[in-house]
């Protein structure tokens, strides 16, 4: 997991928490590397779709559950 991070844990959160480093992130993305040989395989799209289902979908489901009911703050003015 990678992304742009704050220097400090946001106020209101325990800086000593095991999850503190994750709380610093402003956004997240997940990355998976493929070799040049893998990218040339004729079934690479099937392989990528399978990896998405195994790796990315559970992460995406977790984020969706965590954000359930969340509404972005509205700008005033």
N, C-alpha and C positions, 0 to 999 in steps of 0.2 A: 504494500500500500504506500502510495506516495502523494505528495501535494504540497501546497504552500502552507507554511506553519507560522504561527505567532511565536514570539520569543518567550512569552509566559503563558501559563495556564489562565484561561479566562476567570475573572473575579467571580466568586461564588462557588468555585470548584476546588476540591482538595488537591493541592499541588503534590502531595505525597501519594496520591492514588495510583494504583498500578496502571490505570487508564489515562493518567495525566498527559502523557506524550501524545496520545491520540486526540485529546481535547484541544490541543494547540492548533490542529489543522483547520484551515479556513475552508478547504474543500479536499475531496479525496478522489483518487483514481486508482484503478487496478491495472497492472501491466503484465503481459505474458510475452515472453520472447520466443520467436521461431527461428530456426536455422534457415539458411538459404535453401538447403536441400528440402526441408519440410515445406517451404513455400512453393516449391516446384512440383510437389506431389499432386496428382490429378484429383485426389479426394480431400484436398486441403480445406475446402469450404465445409465439408461434412465434419472433418476433424475440429475445425474452429467452432462450429455450432455445438458439437458435443462438449468441448471445453467450456463454452459459455454456460451450458446447462449445469455442468458439474461445479464450476468455480464461480462464475459471475452471478448467476441467478440467485444462489443463496445469499450472497452479499447484498444484492439489489433488494431482495425480499426483506432482509434485516433492516436496511435503511428505510424502506417504505413503511415497515411496521413502526420504527422509531419516530417517523415523521407523520404518522397517522393523526389527522386533526390539526396539524400545524398550518398556520396562515402567516404568510409573509407580512411583516410590519408595513404599514402604509406610510408614505411620506406626507408630512404636513405641509400645506401651502401650495 
